[in-house]
Amino acid sequence: MKYLAEDIKKIYLHERFMLVLMIINLLGSIILFIYTILHLHAESAIVKVGYGDIGGYRSGSWTDMLTFLILAVILGIFHNIIALRIYHKRGAGMTKFFLLTTSLLIIGAFIVLARLTGEG
């Protein structure tokens, strides 16, 4: 943990693309967090919480949708900290791959959440 500040300075000075990816992940997860809060449908007793190819949409309680809030926090904050650790241990290439994968996970979460809230 003591190397995090030094690594942030190195990334800011030498790896601007990686810094942009970290900011995009943070902003994307904040938007996912806000979108999830706005579409929880806490007044509804039953909402669509999942999709299966065979059984179609599964209904459940709105509290099941809190997993998207937890996912947003994990992808936004903890993945950036993990990215700094990867940068310190493995270098820039592996960190960029990790951050791009995290961006794809955020996009996938948006798609799933939009699909579930559209059916509810």
C-alpha positions in Angstrom: 0.0 0.0 0.0 2.9 2.4 0.5 3.7 2.3 -3.2 0.2 3.5 -4.3 1.1 7.2 -4.3 4.3 6.6 -6.2 2.6 4.5 -8.7 -0.1 7.1 -9.2 2.6 9.7 -9.9 4.3 7.3 -12.4 1.0 6.6 -14.2 0.2 10.3 -14.4 3.6 11.2 -15.8 4.2 8.2 -18.1 1.0 6.3 -18.8 -1.7 8.7 -19.7 -3.8 6.1 -21.5 -3.9 4.0 -18.3 -4.9 7.0 -16.3 -7.8 7.7 -18.7 -8.9 4.0 -18.4 -8.9 4.4 -14.6 -11.0 7.5 -14.8 -13.4 5.9 -17.3 -13.8 3.0 -14.9 -14.5 5.2 -12.0 -17.0 7.4 -13.9 -18.7 4.4 -15.4 -19.1 2.7 -12.0 -20.5 6.0 -10.6 -23.0 6.2 -13.4 -23.9 2.5 -12.8 -24.4 3.2 -9.1 -26.7 6.2 -9.8 -28.7 4.3 -12.5 -29.2 1.4 -10.1 -30.4 3.7 -7.3 -32.9 5.4 -9.7 -34.3 2.1 -11.0 -34.6 0.0 -7.8 -38.4 0.1 -7.8 -38.5 -0.1 -4.0 -42.3 0.5 -4.1 -42.8 -2.7 -6.1 -43.2 -6.0 -4.3 -41.9 -8.0 -7.2 -39.4 -7.0 -9.8 -37.5 -8.8 -12.5 -34.1 -9.9 -11.0 -32.6 -12.3 -13.5 -32.9 -13.9 -16.9 -32.4 -17.5 -17.9 -32.5 -18.8 -21.5 -34.8 -21.7 -20.5 -37.1 -20.2 -17.9 -37.2 -16.6 -19.0 -37.2 -13.8 -16.5 -37.1 -14.5 -12.8 -39.1 -12.4 -10.4 -37.9 -11.5 -6.9 -37.6 -8.7 -4.4 -36.1 -5.3 -5.2 -33.4 -6.0 -2.6 -32.0 -8.5 -5.0 -31.1 -5.6 -7.2 -28.7 -4.3 -4.6 -26.0 -6.6 -6.1 -25.7 -4.1 -8.9 -24.8 -1.4 -6.3 -22.2 -3.6 -4.8 -20.8 -4.4 -8.2 -20.5 -0.7 -9.0 -18.5 -0.1 -5.9 -16.2 -3.1 -6.5 -15.6 -2.2 -10.2 -15.1 1.5 -9.5 -13.0 1.7 -6.4 -11.5 -1.7 -5.7 -10.5 -2.5 -9.3 -8.6 0.8 -9.5 -6.7 -0.1 -6.4 -6.1 -3.6 -7.8 -4.9 -2.0 -11.0 -2.3 0.0 -9.1 -1.1 -3.2 -7.5 -0.9 -4.9 -10.8 1.0 -2.0 -12.3 3.5 -2.2 -9.4 4.0 -6.0 -9.8 3.5 -6.7 -13.5 3.8 -3.5 -15.5 1.7 -1.4 -17.8 0.6 -4.0 -20.3 -1.1 -6.3 -17.8 -2.7 -3.3 -16.1 -4.2 -2.0 -19.3 -5.6 -5.4 -20.1 -7.2 -5.6 -16.6 -8.7 -2.1 -16.9 -10.1 -2.8 -20.3 -11.7 -6.0 -18.9 -13.2 -4.0 -16.1 -14.6 -1.6 -18.6 -16.3 -4.5 -20.4 -17.7 -5.7 -17.1 -19.2 -2.3 -16.4 -20.8 -2.2 -19.9 -22.1 -5.7 -19.4 -23.7 -4.7 -16.1 -25.4 -1.8 -17.8 -26.8 -4.0 -20.5 -28.1 -6.6 -18.0 -29.6 -3.9 -15.7 -31.2 -2.1 -18.6 -32.7 -5.3 -19.8 -34.1 -6.2 -16.4 -35.5 -2.8 -15.7 -37.1 -2.7 -19.1 -39.0 -5.8 -18.4 -40.1 -4.8 -14.9 
